[in-house]
Amino acid sequence: MVLQGVSTRKVEEVTEMLCGRQFSASLVSHLCKQMDGAREVAALAAD
């Protein structure tokens, strides 16, 4: 998410709309880091 320039606040807004509840900024940040790691692994596997 960071590489795409998406702010934690924007992700927080989207997750609230999709899930119908608020998540803390720290949880959103943690989840974004996990997704970035998964994306990197998938990119390496595709090579």
N, C-alpha and C positions, 0 to 999 in steps of 0.2 A: 504494500500500500504506500509505503514511504517513497518508493521509486516512482510511483505514478503521481506523486504529489497530492495524495488524498489526505486531508487532515483527519485527526482523531475525532474532531467535532462532527465532521461530515459523516464519518462512519457511524458515529453514535446516533446521529439523526436517522440514518437509513435503518440501522438495527432496531431503533425504536418504532419506526413505521412498519417494518416487517414483522416484528415480534410482539408489538403492542405493549412494550414495557421499556423502561429506561435501564441502561447499563452504565456503570461507573466509567469514567474516562480511563482509569487504570486497567480495567478489564478489557475495554475496547483496544487499548494500546497493546496489551498482552496478546489478544487474539490476532491483531494485525501482524505482530511479530511472528506468530506461529504460521499464519497464512503466507507471509513472505518466505519463511523457511521452506514450507511445502512447495511453493512456486519454484524456488531455486532447485530443489531436488527434482521436480518434474522436468525442469528445463535441462538439467544435466542428463536425466534418463533419456530425453528425446534426442540428445546428440549422438 
